[in-house]
Amino acid sequence: MTIRHHISDPLLMAYSAGHLPEAFSLVLAVHLTLCDDCRARLGAFDAIGGVLLEAGNREAMGPGSLQATLARLDRAAPAAPSRRGKDSVPAPLVDYIGPDLAAVKWRSLGMGVRQAILPTDTAASARLLYIPAGRAVPDHGHRGTELTLVLQGAFHDEIDHFGPGDLEIANEDLNHQPIADLGADCICLAATDAPLRFNSLLPRLAQPFFRI
């Protein structure tokens, strides 16, 4: 797998610091299971964060803090999660959809495009998108940030071509219409922190029902 589109430094630093909504963290966690480059960069940001914490102001420990910490160290450490679940579902996504993409409960958006909204906190929303080969989602802009990670297949838009593992980061400046490549259906994991801004009437009318 050749990944060409990666997590930006500001997003990766926010992920390292734990400052992102759950939906955004999920998308980045899945990308990180697939991308050696971004995992290495995350390790560097984590190390920098550790140095800054070590150099920062120190708070006095509360009563019983040392004993509680030692007790936690005595517990058996859990096994590290595998990088992928069954049926090629990345491990961070298994808790949300299970190990099998074939078992996802899709909801039609029209023209063969389907979605499945994932249970995350309300700061942002996450969904799986299924785009049949050669089909397009309605052209739209953004009122906030949209992260789109390709899990299977590929799509192209006004910006570039995105294949498995690639992450597209869209903001208020981007208007685009993702189109799945011919020959293979495209499945993406997407997260948004604000409603999309559709350019045509019918998608705007349906938007409240589909929670996009």
Backbone bond lengths (Angstrom), bond angles and torsions (degrees), N, CA, C in turn:
res aa  C-N    CA-C-N  psi(-1)  N-CA   C-N-CA  omega(-1)  CA-C   N-CA-C  phi
1 M - - - 1.466 - - 1.527 109.64 -
2 T 1.319 116.87 123.49 1.462 122.54 177.32 1.520 109.11 -104.08
3 I 1.320 116.95 114.95 1.463 122.24 -178.79 1.520 108.74 -102.30
4 R 1.325 115.35 124.96 1.467 121.00 -176.66 1.521 113.27 -108.49
5 H 1.317 117.18 -20.96 1.467 121.02 -175.68 1.532 108.76 -117.86
6 H 1.323 115.95 119.00 1.462 121.96 -168.70 1.530 112.03 -116.92
7 I 1.330 115.00 176.90 1.458 122.06 176.99 1.530 108.74 -73.59
8 S 1.320 116.63 134.36 1.466 120.17 177.58 1.526 110.11 -69.99
9 D 1.327 116.16 157.02 1.470 120.30 179.20 1.537 112.36 -58.40
10 P 1.343 119.67 -46.09 1.467 117.99 -179.92 1.531 113.14 -60.14
11 L 1.334 117.16 -41.09 1.466 119.90 178.30 1.524 110.89 -66.25
12 L 1.331 116.80 -41.42 1.457 119.94 -178.08 1.526 110.93 -66.77
13 M 1.327 117.30 -37.20 1.467 120.36 176.89 1.527 110.90 -66.65
14 A 1.342 116.38 -40.27 1.462 119.62 177.77 1.520 111.32 -65.68
15 Y 1.326 117.08 -37.47 1.472 121.17 176.40 1.528 110.12 -63.98
16 S 1.326 116.71 -45.06 1.464 121.03 179.71 1.523 111.43 -60.23
17 A 1.336 115.79 -37.37 1.463 120.60 -178.14 1.526 112.34 -83.00
18 G 1.339 117.97 -7.41 1.458 120.68 -179.15 1.507 114.01 75.26
19 H 1.335 117.27 31.43 1.463 121.45 -174.30 1.525 113.79 -103.19
20 L 1.336 118.43 6.55 1.461 120.78 -175.82 1.524 111.66 -98.46
21 P 1.334 117.35 153.23 1.467 119.58 171.11 1.527 110.49 -61.04
22 E 1.326 115.63 157.93 1.459 120.48 -177.95 1.533 111.83 -56.36
23 A 1.340 117.06 -42.19 1.464 120.02 -177.58 1.524 111.18 -61.62
24 F 1.336 117.71 -44.04 1.456 120.86 178.95 1.534 110.32 -66.53
25 S 1.323 116.60 -41.93 1.468 119.97 179.14 1.522 111.14 -61.06
26 L 1.339 116.59 -36.96 1.462 120.03 178.50 1.520 111.04 -63.21
27 V 1.326 117.23 -47.29 1.465 120.27 179.84 1.528 110.58 -59.99
28 L 1.324 116.72 -44.89 1.467 119.72 -178.24 1.525 111.00 -68.92
29 A 1.328 117.63 -37.21 1.465 120.40 178.51 1.524 110.93 -62.23
30 V 1.334 116.56 -40.13 1.464 119.70 177.79 1.528 110.19 -65.65
31 H 1.336 117.27 -45.56 1.468 119.74 177.46 1.531 110.59 -57.95
32 L 1.321 117.14 -40.99 1.462 120.87 -177.87 1.525 112.51 -64.75
33 T 1.334 117.92 -28.94 1.469 118.97 176.25 1.525 111.56 -70.02
34 L 1.328 116.21 -20.38 1.458 120.70 -175.82 1.523 113.17 -101.17
35 C 1.330 118.04 -18.93 1.469 121.74 -166.68 1.526 111.25 -119.22
36 D 1.322 116.94 109.11 1.465 121.62 178.07 1.523 111.58 -63.49
37 D 1.331 116.66 -38.51 1.464 120.95 -177.66 1.526 111.20 -61.59
38 C 1.326 117.04 -48.12 1.467 119.71 -177.47 1.527 111.38 -70.69
39 R 1.343 117.51 -32.30 1.469 118.68 176.14 1.525 110.72 -64.21
40 A 1.334 116.72 -39.30 1.468 119.95 178.54 1.523 110.32 -65.37
41 R 1.334 117.11 -42.43 1.464 120.05 178.38 1.520 110.87 -65.33
42 L 1.334 117.30 -38.34 1.463 119.73 177.24 1.522 110.53 -61.87
43 G 1.329 117.51 -40.37 1.461 120.11 177.60 1.517 111.80 -58.84
44 A 1.326 116.87 -38.58 1.462 120.32 178.68 1.519 110.67 -66.96
45 F 1.338 117.07 -42.89 1.469 119.80 179.00 1.532 110.66 -65.52
46 D 1.327 116.92 -39.15 1.467 119.92 177.64 1.523 110.80 -61.65
47 A 1.341 115.95 -40.69 1.467 119.79 179.97 1.522 111.01 -65.41
48 I 1.334 116.62 -41.86 1.468 120.21 177.81 1.519 110.32 -62.27
49 G 1.347 115.85 -42.98 1.463 119.30 178.34 1.508 112.29 -60.94
50 G 1.335 116.64 -38.45 1.458 119.84 177.95 1.515 112.50 -64.41
51 V 1.339 116.03 -39.56 1.471 119.87 177.96 1.524 110.34 -64.62
52 L 1.337 117.10 -42.22 1.458 120.10 -179.42 1.526 110.98 -65.14
53 L 1.315 116.89 -38.46 1.465 119.31 177.34 1.523 110.99 -65.46
54 E 1.330 115.23 -40.05 1.464 119.23 -179.81 1.522 111.17 -64.60
55 A 1.353 116.33 -33.96 1.463 120.04 -176.97 1.518 112.56 -87.10
56 G 1.331 117.98 -8.48 1.456 120.98 -175.98 1.518 112.88 -78.15
57 N 1.337 114.48 179.96 1.457 119.91 178.09 1.522 110.25 -64.90
58 R 1.306 116.53 139.86 1.456 121.58 -177.11 1.522 110.11 -102.90
59 E 1.311 114.96 133.51 1.457 121.38 178.54 1.520 109.51 -96.35
60 A 1.298 115.38 146.42 1.471 119.87 176.20 1.522 109.68 -67.08
61 M 1.344 116.11 140.81 1.463 120.99 179.38 1.520 109.78 -74.85
62 G 1.317 115.50 142.08 1.451 120.55 177.09 1.515 111.72 -76.82
63 P 1.331 116.94 167.88 1.469 120.34 178.27 1.526 110.71 -60.17
64 G 1.318 116.34 131.96 1.460 120.62 177.09 1.509 114.79 83.49
65 S 1.339 118.76 -0.62 1.461 120.62 -177.45 1.524 111.76 -63.69
66 L 1.332 117.12 -43.48 1.459 120.27 -178.82 1.524 110.82 -63.67
67 Q 1.324 116.68 -44.38 1.463 119.88 -179.73 1.522 111.62 -63.32
68 A 1.338 116.63 -39.85 1.463 120.01 179.86 1.526 111.03 -65.79
69 T 1.335 115.88 -39.06 1.460 119.40 179.15 1.518 111.02 -66.20
70 L 1.329 117.33 -44.39 1.467 120.90 179.08 1.524 111.25 -62.50
71 A 1.327 116.04 -36.91 1.463 119.21 178.84 1.520 111.33 -64.93
72 R 1.313 115.98 -38.90 1.471 119.35 178.60 1.523 110.63 -67.22
73 L 1.336 117.65 -37.10 1.459 120.52 179.13 1.520 111.70 -66.72
74 D 1.344 116.43 -29.31 1.460 120.17 -179.60 1.520 112.81 -73.00
75 R 1.327 117.40 -20.22 1.459 119.67 -179.55 1.523 110.07 -72.54
76 A 1.301 116.04 150.58 1.468 120.14 177.95 1.524 109.36 -65.91
77 A 1.309 115.52 133.10 1.465 119.54 178.62 1.518 109.69 -72.21
78 P 1.326 118.22 136.94 1.458 119.83 178.63 1.517 111.43 -67.00
79 A 1.310 116.20 153.31 1.462 120.48 178.35 1.520 109.90 -65.27
80 A 1.317 115.77 141.90 1.462 119.66 178.62 1.519 109.40 -64.95
81 P 1.341 117.80 137.62 1.456 119.38 -179.05 1.519 111.39 -67.67
82 S 1.324 116.35 146.96 1.450 120.33 175.98 1.517 109.38 -68.16
83 R 1.316 116.26 155.91 1.459 119.75 -177.58 1.521 111.58 -72.74
84 R 1.344 118.06 -22.05 1.453 120.41 179.85 1.519 109.35 -139.70
85 G 1.320 116.15 146.92 1.449 121.35 173.24 1.507 109.99 -85.64
86 K 1.295 116.36 -169.94 1.457 120.70 176.29 1.519 109.25 -67.64
87 D 1.357 114.76 159.44 1.460 120.62 175.11 1.523 112.11 54.95
88 S 1.335 116.67 30.64 1.461 122.71 174.91 1.520 114.02 64.91
89 V 1.323 119.18 19.53 1.461 121.15 172.69 1.533 107.80 -81.31
90 P 1.331 118.51 120.39 1.470 119.54 179.97 1.530 111.23 -57.11
91 A 1.328 116.19 143.08 1.463 121.54 -172.55 1.530 113.97 -53.23
92 P 1.355 120.66 -43.47 1.471 118.21 -178.90 1.526 113.63 -62.47
93 L 1.330 117.20 -21.18 1.457 121.29 -176.89 1.525 112.74 -88.82
94 V 1.332 116.95 -16.45 1.461 120.71 -175.46 1.523 111.69 -61.00
95 D 1.332 117.88 -38.92 1.466 120.79 -179.08 1.527 112.07 -65.36
96 Y 1.326 117.53 -19.42 1.462 121.01 -177.00 1.532 112.95 -96.82
97 I 1.331 116.88 -32.71 1.469 119.02 -175.13 1.519 113.40 -127.60
98 G 1.337 117.60 -5.67 1.459 119.55 -172.66 1.521 110.29 86.08
99 P 1.336 117.06 -179.67 1.463 120.71 -172.39 1.516 115.36 -86.28
100 D 1.336 118.13 1.62 1.458 120.22 -170.76 1.524 110.37 -132.35
101 L 1.328 116.85 114.55 1.468 120.28 177.93 1.520 111.62 -61.79
102 A 1.324 117.45 -26.56 1.463 120.40 -179.02 1.522 111.86 -66.98
103 A 1.340 117.53 -18.83 1.466 120.90 -178.38 1.530 112.73 -92.92
104 V 1.324 117.99 1.25 1.466 120.95 -179.58 1.530 109.81 -64.99
105 K 1.333 116.57 136.14 1.459 121.52 178.59 1.526 108.58 -91.00
106 W 1.334 115.37 97.00 1.446 121.45 -175.56 1.525 110.82 -82.73
107 R 1.318 115.98 152.26 1.461 122.92 172.71 1.517 108.44 -123.16
108 S 1.321 116.26 129.35 1.457 120.90 -175.56 1.525 111.55 -68.94
109 L 1.341 114.96 137.46 1.471 122.14 172.73 1.522 111.03 -108.52
110 G 1.344 117.22 -0.23 1.443 121.35 -178.18 1.516 112.54 101.23
111 M 1.338 116.71 151.55 1.461 123.44 178.46 1.526 112.01 59.51
112 G 1.329 116.29 27.51 1.452 120.00 178.47 1.510 114.83 85.97
113 V 1.322 117.95 -13.52 1.473 121.91 179.22 1.519 108.89 -76.37
114 R 1.339 116.52 136.45 1.455 121.42 -178.95 1.529 109.97 -132.85
115 Q 1.330 115.49 160.54 1.452 120.34 176.32 1.518 110.59 -141.10
116 A 1.314 115.52 160.38 1.465 122.90 172.04 1.524 106.56 -138.26
117 I 1.324 116.95 113.59 1.463 121.16 -179.47 1.523 109.39 -78.15
118 L 1.318 116.23 134.48 1.463 121.73 -176.89 1.524 110.00 -99.68
119 P 1.335 117.00 149.49 1.473 120.59 -178.53 1.524 111.78 -78.99
120 T 1.323 116.63 104.06 1.464 121.61 176.13 1.523 108.55 -132.52
121 D 1.327 116.41 176.16 1.458 119.07 178.27 1.531 110.09 -68.06
122 T 1.321 116.70 170.85 1.460 121.20 -169.81 1.524 113.69 -85.83
123 A 1.331 118.74 -0.79 1.464 120.19 179.65 1.528 111.92 -67.96
124 A 1.336 117.05 -25.68 1.462 123.14 176.89 1.519 106.77 -159.56
125 S 1.324 116.70 164.70 1.466 120.30 -179.02 1.517 110.05 -117.47
126 A 1.334 115.42 148.98 1.465 121.71 178.38 1.520 108.82 -125.28
127 R 1.329 115.97 145.74 1.461 120.37 -179.69 1.519 109.41 -152.67
128 L 1.310 115.92 153.23 1.447 121.76 165.66 1.517 108.05 -91.69
129 L 1.307 116.46 139.40 1.455 122.66 176.70 1.521 109.63 -119.31
130 Y 1.320 115.39 132.99 1.466 122.04 177.00 1.522 107.32 -115.34
131 I 1.331 116.76 116.82 1.459 122.27 -178.37 1.527 107.53 -119.14
132 P 1.341 118.52 113.13 1.465 119.85 179.42 1.522 111.41 -58.94
133 A 1.312 115.95 152.17 1.459 121.26 -179.34 1.524 110.95 -53.37
134 G 1.323 116.13 129.94 1.445 122.11 178.04 1.513 115.56 82.07
135 R 1.333 117.83 -6.92 1.464 121.03 -179.62 1.528 110.34 -91.70
136 A 1.326 114.85 162.21 1.465 121.61 -178.21 1.516 110.03 -124.27
137 V 1.318 116.45 152.63 1.457 121.07 167.83 1.528 106.85 -89.35
138 P 1.338 118.73 157.25 1.465 119.92 -178.49 1.531 111.47 -58.44
139 D 1.327 116.01 143.38 1.461 119.25 178.26 1.525 109.41 -66.38
140 H 1.313 115.22 141.66 1.465 119.79 -172.42 1.520 111.09 -157.47
141 G 1.330 113.60 160.50 1.454 122.53 169.37 1.524 109.00 -111.51
142 H 1.337 116.02 -166.68 1.458 120.21 -172.44 1.527 110.89 -137.76
143 R 1.305 114.94 139.65 1.468 120.81 173.75 1.526 111.39 -95.36
144 G 1.308 116.78 -5.83 1.461 122.32 179.20 1.517 108.37 -153.82
145 T 1.325 116.63 -136.72 1.468 122.41 -179.52 1.523 109.74 -108.89
146 E 1.312 115.53 138.74 1.461 122.06 173.81 1.520 108.48 -125.22
147 L 1.332 117.06 126.94 1.456 122.71 174.24 1.523 107.74 -108.14
148 T 1.320 117.11 129.91 1.462 121.59 179.31 1.523 109.03 -129.49
149 L 1.326 115.93 118.41 1.461 122.98 -177.98 1.523 108.93 -113.51
150 V 1.314 117.37 126.23 1.461 121.89 179.80 1.530 109.39 -81.26
151 L 1.335 115.86 124.79 1.460 121.58 175.80 1.526 111.43 -97.72
152 Q 1.329 116.33 -42.72 1.459 121.62 178.97 1.525 108.62 -141.26
153 G 1.341 116.02 152.31 1.456 119.60 -179.99 1.515 111.33 71.80
154 A 1.324 115.60 -151.90 1.471 120.59 -178.39 1.526 108.71 -163.56
155 F 1.342 115.60 160.42 1.460 120.17 173.27 1.523 109.11 -142.94
156 H 1.318 115.09 163.83 1.454 120.68 174.18 1.518 108.39 -133.92
157 D 1.327 115.32 155.27 1.457 121.46 176.25 1.515 108.82 -147.61
158 E 1.325 116.47 -163.86 1.456 120.60 -177.61 1.531 113.18 -65.55
159 I 1.319 116.88 -14.94 1.462 120.83 -176.39 1.518 112.06 -92.30
160 D 1.366 117.05 -51.66 1.463 119.85 -172.47 1.521 108.88 -173.31
161 H 1.312 114.52 -170.06 1.460 123.21 175.78 1.522 108.41 -107.14
162 F 1.341 116.89 137.25 1.462 121.68 -175.12 1.532 109.13 -128.01
163 G 1.338 115.31 121.58 1.454 121.83 179.46 1.513 111.73 -111.30
164 P 1.330 118.13 -172.29 1.465 121.77 -177.05 1.529 112.29 -53.49
165 G 1.332 116.12 128.45 1.457 122.21 179.88 1.510 114.12 89.91
166 D 1.327 118.17 -16.51 1.460 120.83 -179.46 1.525 110.90 -72.97
167 L 1.327 115.63 144.59 1.461 123.12 -179.79 1.522 109.17 -118.86
168 E 1.338 116.64 123.52 1.462 120.64 172.51 1.527 108.71 -101.03
169 I 1.327 116.18 129.95 1.459 122.65 178.32 1.522 107.54 -111.21
170 A 1.333 116.46 113.82 1.464 121.38 -177.19 1.520 109.37 -114.35
171 N 1.330 115.70 145.55 1.465 120.83 177.71 1.524 109.82 -134.80
172 E 1.321 116.54 -166.36 1.467 121.17 -174.36 1.529 113.31 -62.38
173 D 1.315 118.19 -18.00 1.462 121.23 -177.11 1.531 112.98 -83.99
174 L 1.323 117.54 -10.51 1.461 120.28 -172.01 1.522 111.98 -105.43
175 N 1.329 116.09 125.64 1.453 123.53 165.22 1.526 106.95 -112.21
176 H 1.333 116.75 130.18 1.467 117.90 -176.63 1.522 110.45 -155.31
177 Q 1.344 114.19 168.86 1.464 121.81 175.98 1.522 108.20 -137.27
178 P 1.335 118.10 94.68 1.467 120.45 178.45 1.534 110.73 -63.40
179 I 1.332 116.01 135.13 1.459 123.60 179.49 1.519 108.10 -128.07
180 A 1.344 116.81 124.53 1.455 120.53 179.03 1.529 110.23 -67.72
181 D 1.322 116.03 142.03 1.459 120.48 177.52 1.525 110.83 -63.14
182 L 1.314 115.55 154.01 1.457 120.37 172.88 1.519 110.14 -69.25
183 G 1.307 116.31 147.88 1.462 120.24 173.11 1.506 115.48 98.54
184 A 1.340 118.59 -19.13 1.469 119.77 -179.50 1.521 109.18 -156.07
185 D 1.333 116.04 136.65 1.456 120.31 174.68 1.526 109.62 -66.85
186 C 1.319 116.03 151.50 1.464 121.68 -177.37 1.523 109.73 -112.45
187 I 1.316 116.30 129.45 1.467 121.95 174.40 1.522 107.81 -118.82
188 C 1.326 115.63 126.26 1.465 121.72 -178.38 1.525 110.04 -124.95
189 L 1.318 115.26 154.40 1.460 123.42 168.19 1.522 106.64 -107.57
190 A 1.339 116.36 121.22 1.466 120.25 -175.32 1.522 110.09 -125.72
191 A 1.331 115.98 149.90 1.465 122.04 176.60 1.522 108.51 -138.61
192 T 1.327 116.24 139.47 1.461 122.16 178.38 1.520 109.86 -135.39
193 D 1.332 116.36 146.93 1.464 120.18 176.74 1.522 111.96 -108.91
194 A 1.340 116.53 8.62 1.465 122.18 176.28 1.515 107.66 -160.54
195 P 1.336 117.84 155.87 1.462 119.44 179.32 1.525 111.96 -61.05
196 L 1.330 115.61 147.60 1.454 120.34 174.65 1.532 110.20 -69.05
197 R 1.315 116.29 163.60 1.460 121.88 178.86 1.532 108.01 -117.37
198 F 1.355 115.51 93.34 1.455 120.05 -176.40 1.530 110.67 -75.85
199 N 1.330 114.61 147.03 1.457 120.05 -174.90 1.519 113.45 -94.55
200 S 1.324 118.91 -8.97 1.460 121.12 179.28 1.526 109.67 -121.55
201 L 1.312 115.30 162.39 1.463 121.00 -168.87 1.521 113.55 -69.72
202 L 1.328 118.63 -48.31 1.466 120.50 -173.51 1.535 112.34 -59.94
203 P 1.338 119.26 -47.00 1.466 117.74 176.19 1.525 113.33 -60.45
204 R 1.346 117.26 -34.35 1.469 119.55 178.54 1.523 110.73 -65.89
205 L 1.346 117.12 -38.97 1.465 120.33 179.36 1.527 111.37 -67.17
206 A 1.333 117.08 -36.24 1.465 120.81 -177.46 1.528 112.60 -83.39
207 Q 1.326 117.50 -13.08 1.460 121.67 -172.28 1.522 113.94 -54.82
208 P 1.343 120.76 -45.10 1.465 118.33 -179.17 1.524 114.02 -63.55
209 F 1.334 116.96 -29.37 1.467 120.09 -179.53 1.522 112.10 -75.63
210 F 1.333 115.93 -32.16 1.464 120.21 -176.47 1.533 112.35 -95.73
211 R 1.332 117.28 -4.84 1.475 122.47 175.22 1.523 111.82 55.69
212 I 1.330 114.80 46.39 1.470 119.83 -178.61 1.531 108.84 -102.67
